[in-house]
């Protein structure tokens, strides 16, 4: 089935499409303290909650990019309802293909939960750093291993051990690109349970109302398989954090 349809079904109950609470998202927004008119770029902006909240809080201008037509449409509706005069462009496109009009032109660049676009965590930091001038924020969301994953878990989720690092490896990766870690927002098990559980709930609700949809069987199979893997291994094995970096050392 179409992957964007699958993600639209499984994330229809989510405000943010990653294992982070709204309370922690608000902490992040309070920390970055952007000036009015600051330029923001968010790669894989999903339903637009982060960049729209930045517009509401600070009056920023910017660009949000996402590949999902469903998420982009949802973000545009949300923008029209909440901040219709904000200078935001919400575009349906692959973030890997985005080229800013001017290099190093954004006061904050973010990619929260889609490092695959740039080949992983280090590739993401490298790409975002190139679009941020000195003293700008680089914000990334990335999974990390809380403990060594079982082979059966990796097989169940179709992933590889080397695709993610540990929390400290993720935190220290910015040094290579002149990024100083300023803060981390680490998801709790409750955050994870909410993120995962809302997918199970949404899929079951959708299936009960769309019995004749040809994709019902596949949706339920994928979601129930993911649920089993999460409960057996993932809950204790895989973590998630948002890493907040500043380009250039503080105080310079």
C-alpha positions as CSV (number, residue, x, y, z in Angstrom):
1,X,0.0,0.0,0.0
2,X,1.0,3.6,-0.3
3,X,3.3,4.5,2.7
4,X,1.9,8.0,3.0
5,X,-1.6,6.6,3.4
6,X,-0.3,4.2,6.0
7,X,1.3,7.0,8.0
8,X,-1.7,9.2,7.6
9,X,-3.9,6.4,9.1
10,X,-1.5,5.5,12.0
11,X,-0.7,9.1,12.9
12,X,-4.2,10.7,12.7
13,X,-4.4,11.0,16.5
14,X,-1.0,12.6,16.8
15,X,-0.3,16.3,17.2
16,X,3.4,15.8,16.7
17,X,4.5,12.7,14.8
18,X,7.3,11.6,17.0
19,X,7.7,10.4,20.6
20,X,7.9,13.8,22.2
21,X,5.3,15.3,24.5
22,X,3.7,18.7,23.9
23,X,5.1,19.9,27.2
24,X,8.7,19.2,26.0
25,X,8.0,20.7,22.6
26,X,7.0,23.9,24.5
27,X,10.2,23.7,26.5
28,X,12.1,23.6,23.2
29,X,10.2,26.6,21.8
30,X,10.9,28.6,25.0
31,X,14.6,27.8,24.9
32,X,15.4,29.0,21.4
33,X,14.1,32.6,22.0
34,X,13.9,33.7,18.4
35,X,13.6,37.4,17.3
36,X,10.5,38.5,15.4
37,X,11.1,37.9,11.7
38,X,13.7,35.2,12.3
39,X,14.2,32.7,9.4
40,X,13.4,29.1,10.2
41,X,13.7,25.9,8.1
42,X,12.1,22.7,9.2
43,X,12.9,19.5,7.1
44,X,10.2,16.8,7.5
45,X,7.8,19.2,9.2
46,X,5.0,16.7,9.3
47,X,1.7,18.3,10.4
48,X,3.5,21.6,11.0
49,X,3.0,21.8,14.8
50,X,6.6,22.9,15.6
51,X,7.0,25.6,13.0
52,X,3.5,26.9,13.4
53,X,4.0,27.2,17.2
54,X,7.2,29.2,16.5
55,X,5.2,31.5,14.3
56,X,2.6,32.0,17.0
57,X,5.2,32.5,19.7
58,X,7.8,34.6,17.9
59,X,6.4,35.9,14.6
60,X,9.1,34.0,12.6
61,X,9.1,33.5,8.9
62,X,10.2,30.3,7.2
63,X,9.8,27.1,5.3
64,X,8.5,23.7,6.3
65,X,9.0,20.7,3.9
66,X,7.5,17.3,4.0
67,X,7.0,14.4,1.5
68,X,3.6,13.4,2.8
69,X,0.7,15.0,0.9
70,X,-1.6,14.2,3.8
71,X,0.7,15.8,6.4
72,X,1.3,18.9,4.2
73,X,-2.4,19.3,3.7
74,X,-3.1,19.0,7.4
75,X,-0.3,21.6,8.2
76,X,-1.8,24.1,5.7
77,X,-5.2,23.7,7.3
78,X,-3.7,24.2,10.7
79,X,-1.8,27.3,9.5
80,X,-4.9,28.8,8.0
81,X,-6.8,28.3,11.3
82,X,-4.2,29.4,13.7
83,X,-1.8,31.8,12.0
84,X,-3.2,32.8,8.6
85,X,-1.0,35.9,8.4
86,X,2.3,34.1,9.2
87,X,4.9,34.2,6.6
88,X,5.3,30.4,6.3
89,X,5.6,28.3,3.1
90,X,4.6,24.7,3.7
91,X,5.9,22.7,0.7
92,X,5.4,19.1,-0.4
93,X,8.9,18.0,-1.4
94,X,11.9,15.9,-0.5
95,X,14.1,17.9,2.0
96,X,17.2,16.4,0.4
97,X,16.4,18.4,-2.7
98,X,15.9,21.7,-1.0
99,X,18.5,24.4,-1.7
100,X,18.2,27.8,0.2
101,X,18.4,30.9,-1.9
102,X,21.4,32.0,0.3
103,X,23.7,29.6,2.2
104,X,23.8,29.9,5.9
105,X,20.6,32.0,5.9
106,X,18.5,30.5,8.7
107,X,18.4,31.4,12.4
108,X,17.1,27.9,13.2
109,X,17.2,24.7,11.1
110,X,15.5,21.6,12.2
111,X,15.0,18.0,11.2
112,X,13.1,16.2,13.9
113,X,12.8,12.5,13.3
114,X,13.8,12.1,9.6
115,X,17.6,11.7,9.5
116,X,17.2,9.1,6.8
117,X,16.8,12.0,4.4
118,X,20.5,12.7,4.8
119,X,21.8,9.2,5.4
120,X,21.7,9.3,9.2
121,X,22.4,11.5,12.2
122,X,25.9,12.8,11.1
123,X,24.7,13.4,7.6
124,X,21.8,15.4,9.0
125,X,24.0,17.6,11.2
126,X,26.3,18.2,8.3
127,X,23.5,19.2,6.0
128,X,21.8,21.5,8.5
129,X,25.0,23.1,9.7
130,X,25.6,24.2,6.1
131,X,22.3,26.2,6.1
132,X,22.9,27.9,9.5
133,X,25.2,30.9,10.2
134,X,27.2,31.3,13.4
135,X,25.1,31.6,16.5
136,X,22.1,29.8,14.9
137,X,20.3,26.8,16.2
138,X,20.5,23.4,14.8
139,X,17.8,21.1,16.1
140,X,17.5,17.4,15.4
141,X,15.4,14.5,16.7
142,X,17.0,11.1,16.6
143,X,16.5,7.6,18.1
144,X,19.3,6.1,20.2
145,X,20.0,2.7,21.7
146,X,19.3,2.4,25.4
147,X,20.8,-1.0,25.3
148,X,22.2,-3.4,22.7
149,X,19.3,-4.5,20.5
150,X,18.4,-8.2,20.2
151,X,18.9,-9.7,16.7
152,X,15.2,-10.7,16.8
153,X,14.2,-7.1,17.4
154,X,16.2,-5.8,14.5
155,X,14.7,-8.4,12.3
156,X,11.2,-7.6,13.5
157,X,11.5,-3.8,12.7
158,X,13.7,-4.2,9.6
159,X,16.5,-2.1,11.0
160,X,20.3,-2.4,11.6
161,X,22.3,-1.9,14.7
162,X,24.6,0.7,13.0
163,X,21.7,2.9,11.9
164,X,21.6,4.5,15.4
165,X,24.1,5.5,18.0
166,X,23.9,5.7,21.8
167,X,22.7,8.9,23.4
168,X,26.2,10.2,24.1
169,X,27.3,9.4,20.6
170,X,24.3,11.4,19.2
171,X,25.1,14.3,21.6
172,X,28.8,14.4,20.8
173,X,28.3,14.1,17.0
174,X,27.9,17.9,16.6
175,X,31.5,18.6,17.6
176,X,32.7,17.4,14.2
177,X,30.7,20.1,12.5
178,X,31.3,23.0,14.9
179,X,28.1,22.5,16.8
180,X,27.9,22.9,20.6
181,X,25.3,20.9,22.4
182,X,23.1,23.3,24.3
183,X,20.3,21.0,25.6
184,X,18.6,17.7,25.2
185,X,14.9,16.8,25.5
186,X,14.7,13.0,26.2
187,X,11.5,11.1,25.8
188,X,10.2,9.2,28.7
189,X,8.6,5.7,28.5
190,X,5.3,7.5,28.9
191,X,6.1,9.6,25.8
192,X,7.0,6.5,23.9
193,X,3.9,4.6,25.1
194,X,1.7,7.5,23.9
195,X,3.4,7.7,20.5
196,X,3.1,4.0,19.9
197,X,-0.3,3.4,21.5
198,X,-2.0,6.2,19.5
199,X,-0.9,4.3,16.4
200,X,-2.5,1.1,17.5
201,X,-5.6,3.0,18.5
202,X,-5.8,4.9,15.3
203,X,-5.3,1.8,13.1
204,X,-8.0,-0.2,14.9
205,X,-10.4,2.7,14.8
206,X,-9.8,3.3,11.1
207,X,-10.1,-0.4,10.3
208,X,-13.4,-0.7,12.1
209,X,-14.8,2.1,9.9
210,X,-13.3,1.0,6.6
211,X,-13.9,-2.7,6.5
212,X,-14.1,-2.7,2.7
213,X,-10.8,-0.8,2.1
214,X,-8.4,-3.1,0.3
215,X,-5.5,-2.1,2.7
216,X,-7.2,-3.0,6.0
217,X,-5.4,-6.3,6.3
218,X,-2.0,-4.9,5.6
219,X,-2.5,-1.9,7.9
220,X,-3.5,-4.2,10.8
221,X,-0.7,-6.7,10.1
222,X,2.0,-4.0,10.1
223,X,0.6,-2.2,13.2
224,X,0.1,-5.3,15.2
225,X,3.5,-6.6,14.3
226,X,5.0,-3.3,15.4
227,X,3.1,-3.4,18.6
228,X,4.4,-6.9,19.5
229,X,8.0,-5.8,18.8
230,X,7.6,-2.7,20.9
231,X,6.2,-4.5,23.8
232,X,8.6,-7.4,23.7
233,X,11.8,-5.4,23.0
234,X,11.5,-1.9,21.8
235,X,10.2,-0.3,25.0
236,X,13.4,-1.1,26.9
237,X,15.8,-0.9,23.9
238,X,15.1,2.2,21.8
239,X,15.2,5.8,23.1
240,X,14.5,9.1,21.5
241,X,15.8,12.6,22.1
242,X,15.8,16.1,20.5
243,X,19.3,17.5,20.4
244,X,19.6,21.3,20.5
245,X,22.9,22.5,19.1
246,X,24.3,26.0,18.7
247,X,26.6,26.7,15.8
248,X,29.8,28.1,17.1
249,X,30.8,28.2,20.8
250,X,28.8,30.2,23.2
251,X,30.1,33.5,24.3
252,X,32.0,34.3,21.1
